[in-house]
């Protein structure tokens, strides 16, 4: 009986290891071309609510930059986590190829998006950051350096941990 349990546990651990390797390989493939370190490219603009934003003005604290799209299914799964993180940390979200400012305002009102949103209608900012898949998340440390890049589904606690790490 113990031998049977031992094989089952080994099989589960093997499956978990394979899943983790596939996940990391997909992450690496999706984030190719994105800067993974160095100075964060500048972001300046006006949010869809009419407030001016400059990444440079946030030096001295960590920042989460969240590239998303209204048509992205995975983005809808991370939306609430990003909103919760925005209550405690600096967060700027970049809505890419999601329509006009009016369309994005309608979307954020419908889905109670509380984080600041810049409309990147023509993908200028996402190209500057080398974004090829959505959502793409960049953690910027207090010195304006890229600390971490995450592509796809990510947990709220994982993002909070990365922000904490960027602050020390």
C-alpha positions as CSV (number, residue, x, y, z in Angstrom):
1,X,0.0,0.0,0.0
2,X,2.8,2.4,0.9
3,X,4.5,1.7,-2.5
4,X,1.3,2.7,-4.3
5,X,1.2,6.0,-2.4
6,X,4.9,6.7,-3.1
7,X,4.3,6.2,-6.9
8,X,1.3,8.5,-6.8
9,X,3.2,11.2,-5.0
10,X,6.1,10.9,-7.5
11,X,3.7,11.1,-10.4
12,X,2.1,14.3,-8.9
13,X,5.4,15.9,-8.3
14,X,6.5,15.0,-11.8
15,X,3.4,16.6,-13.3
16,X,3.8,19.7,-11.2
17,X,7.4,20.0,-12.3
18,X,6.4,19.6,-16.0
19,X,3.6,22.2,-15.6
20,X,6.1,24.7,-14.0
21,X,8.6,24.2,-16.8
22,X,6.0,24.7,-19.5
23,X,4.6,27.8,-17.7
24,X,8.1,29.3,-17.4
25,X,8.9,28.5,-21.0
26,X,5.6,30.2,-22.1
27,X,6.5,33.2,-19.9
28,X,9.9,33.5,-21.5
29,X,8.5,33.2,-25.0
30,X,5.8,35.8,-24.4
31,X,8.1,38.3,-22.8
32,X,10.8,38.1,-25.5
33,X,11.7,41.6,-26.7
34,X,10.5,43.2,-23.5
35,X,13.2,44.9,-21.4
36,X,13.7,42.8,-18.3
37,X,16.1,45.2,-16.6
38,X,17.6,48.6,-17.0
39,X,15.9,52.0,-16.9
40,X,12.1,51.9,-17.5
41,X,11.2,53.6,-20.7
42,X,9.4,56.9,-20.0
43,X,5.7,57.1,-19.8
44,X,4.0,60.5,-19.9
45,X,0.4,61.2,-20.8
46,X,-3.1,62.0,-19.7
47,X,-5.3,59.4,-18.1
48,X,-8.8,58.8,-19.5
49,X,-10.0,60.8,-16.5
50,X,-8.0,63.8,-17.6
51,X,-5.1,63.7,-15.1
52,X,-1.6,64.1,-16.3
53,X,0.8,61.2,-15.5
54,X,4.6,60.9,-15.6
55,X,6.5,57.8,-14.6
56,X,9.5,60.0,-13.8
57,X,7.5,61.9,-11.1
58,X,7.1,58.6,-9.2
59,X,10.9,58.1,-8.6
60,X,11.5,57.1,-5.0
61,X,8.7,54.5,-4.9
62,X,7.9,51.3,-6.7
63,X,5.4,51.3,-9.5
64,X,3.3,48.6,-11.2
65,X,2.7,49.2,-14.9
66,X,-0.1,47.0,-16.2
67,X,-0.6,46.7,-20.0
68,X,-4.1,45.3,-20.8
69,X,-6.8,45.3,-23.3
70,X,-10.6,45.4,-23.1
71,X,-10.8,42.3,-25.4
72,X,-8.3,40.3,-23.3
73,X,-9.9,37.5,-21.4
74,X,-7.0,36.9,-19.1
75,X,-6.9,40.6,-18.3
76,X,-10.4,40.4,-16.9
77,X,-9.1,37.7,-14.5
78,X,-6.4,40.0,-13.1
79,X,-8.4,43.2,-13.1
80,X,-9.6,43.0,-9.5
81,X,-6.2,42.2,-8.2
82,X,-4.7,45.2,-10.0
83,X,-7.5,47.4,-8.5
84,X,-6.7,46.1,-5.0
85,X,-3.0,46.7,-5.4
86,X,-3.7,50.2,-6.6
87,X,-5.2,51.0,-3.2
88,X,-1.8,50.5,-1.6
89,X,0.8,51.1,-4.3
90,X,1.4,53.3,-7.3
91,X,-0.2,51.6,-10.3
92,X,-0.7,52.9,-13.9
93,X,-2.6,50.8,-16.3
94,X,-2.2,51.1,-20.1
95,X,-5.3,50.1,-22.2
96,X,-3.8,49.0,-25.5
97,X,-5.8,48.9,-28.8
98,X,-9.0,49.1,-26.8
99,X,-10.8,51.8,-28.7
100,X,-11.5,55.5,-28.0
101,X,-11.2,57.2,-24.6
102,X,-15.0,57.2,-24.4
103,X,-15.1,53.4,-25.0
104,X,-12.5,52.8,-22.3
105,X,-14.3,55.1,-19.9
106,X,-17.5,53.0,-20.5
107,X,-15.5,49.8,-19.9
108,X,-13.8,51.0,-16.7
109,X,-17.1,52.3,-15.3
110,X,-18.9,49.0,-16.1
111,X,-16.1,47.0,-14.4
112,X,-15.3,49.4,-11.5
113,X,-11.7,49.9,-12.5
114,X,-10.2,52.2,-9.9
115,X,-6.6,52.3,-11.1
116,X,-5.4,55.1,-13.4
117,X,-5.8,54.3,-17.1
118,X,-3.9,55.7,-20.1
119,X,-5.4,55.0,-23.5
120,X,-2.7,53.5,-25.7
121,X,-5.0,53.4,-28.8
122,X,-2.1,53.1,-31.3
123,X,0.2,50.9,-29.2
124,X,2.9,53.5,-28.8
125,X,3.6,52.7,-25.2
126,X,3.2,49.0,-25.5
127,X,5.7,49.0,-28.4
128,X,8.1,51.1,-26.3
129,X,8.0,48.4,-23.6
130,X,8.1,45.5,-26.1
131,X,4.8,44.1,-25.1
132,X,3.7,41.2,-27.3
133,X,1.0,39.6,-25.1
134,X,-1.6,40.7,-22.6
135,X,-1.6,41.3,-19.7
136,X,2.0,42.4,-19.3
137,X,3.1,43.7,-16.0
138,X,6.3,45.6,-15.2
139,X,7.5,46.3,-11.7
140,X,9.6,49.5,-11.5
141,X,11.8,50.0,-8.5
142,X,12.3,53.2,-6.6
143,X,15.2,54.2,-8.9
144,X,13.2,53.9,-12.1
145,X,14.7,50.5,-13.0
146,X,12.8,47.5,-14.2
147,X,12.7,45.1,-11.4
148,X,10.5,42.4,-12.8
149,X,8.3,41.5,-15.8
150,X,5.3,39.2,-15.8
151,X,3.3,38.1,-18.8
152,X,-0.1,36.5,-18.5
153,X,-2.0,35.5,-15.4
154,X,-0.4,36.5,-12.1
155,X,-1.5,36.3,-8.5
156,X,-2.2,39.4,-6.4
157,X,0.2,38.2,-3.6
158,X,2.9,37.4,-6.1
159,X,2.6,41.0,-7.5
160,X,2.6,42.5,-4.0
161,X,5.7,40.5,-3.2
162,X,7.5,41.8,-6.3
163,X,6.5,45.4,-5.4
164,X,7.8,44.8,-1.9
165,X,11.0,43.5,-3.3
166,X,11.4,46.5,-5.6
167,X,11.1,48.8,-2.6
168,X,14.0,47.4,-0.6
